[in-house]
């Protein structure tokens, strides 16, 4: 009698992390930026597109990003009470 056992993979597959692009609205905290991400949703009844904004606190280790910059942030483990995102790159500097 032969049994085939399934062995766990030697390399764990990492879950894909969410990434968002938005504008830096505040850089006044140390190593933290506030990023506003805007999305457009369709009104359920009237069909008009409406802008909705969400605020995310992101970790900026080197304090590179400043107000007005367009940045990409990525989901990470909780770093503090409000911070669970980190700065990946600065897409465009403010003019």
C-alpha angles and dihedrals in degrees: 000000000000125000126198113211122196111231122204115252115265092226114052115225112235119224116247111258123224116249127195135185122215149134124281107240098176137019099167096113124080112263091346132101131186113227123195114208116195123204132178120226130183117243107245096225108025100032095225116139114245128196116235122187128204126192121219129185109220133188114243106183098187097033090238100145122078136187112296097024120131107231142175118228130190133206116254141162116298109283097179140342093295105015120090100136132077134202112257102176144335107247097187132003120229116261 
